[in-house]
Amino acid sequence: MPSAAPVLVQPLRLAGPGDRRLVTGPLTALHGWSSTRALEGGTRFTSPCRTAALSMDGDDGSPVAWTVHGYTRPGAEPLWRASFSSGTPAEIVAAFTTALAADLSARHRVGLHRSGTPASVLADRGWRPSDHSPKGFHDQLAPDGWALYRHRLGHQPHEDEVARLVQPTWSILAGSPHQPSWYAEFTIGTPFHPLTRAAAAFSDPEPVLRCADEVPARHLARVTVLRRPSDRSTRQPGPVEASRLHLPPSRPAPAARRR
């Protein structure tokens, strides 16, 4: 099989970055976000209400990192930050950004729905508390031990988190817990519905489409290649098609679960 042949890989969190259009397509084609080239490089996408902005850092030939900032009003200092390092699967970033864009569009028309908590979604998929959480943190570990969801205990000023002066309130890490292949950080104030959707994608057991040479070499022993897809399933998605993410339905969270 040629190295670039399309394959179906699971789990998603170890499958490699994937197609960045899964992130950018829904924002521009469905939700009306504008895009501009940033002075420092990369591309910036801004919501129509100008209270959220996504920065895409990286060239066509290099890995892409993503940062989302939220604002109380246009021109204000950032209220919260969500960042995804290079190597983060596009499906996970898209789960967050698409939910955020949909919630911003619906804010003035209907009440926003609730979808449980990241911890409850992960617990339902067999993620369990770690016995080796660092002091001041609560970790949930994936069944295979190669990913975790981390909740920092205690309070820190939101501006210190946004400025990266202290550890974020929530983070997800994939790969070895001591040397993650990629990570995402979410500061206090991050909207909880998009965060929960990102956690759902992070733990999604369904396979995703990748070229065989896109899977990171360090993950090859940890992923399963199910089969070679048909020609129809290997067609590259368009901007609107890219928004059709596979995520479990939203549902209320048990009251006793930890966030």
Helices and strands as residue ranges (DSSP letters): E 6-10, G 12-14, H 21-29, E 34-37, E 43-46, E 52-57, E 65-70, E 80-84, H 90-106, H 118-124, E 128-129, E 137-141, E 147-152, H 158-162, E 170-176, E 179-186, H 192-202, E 208-211, G 212-214, G 217-219, E 224-225, G 232-234, G 241-243
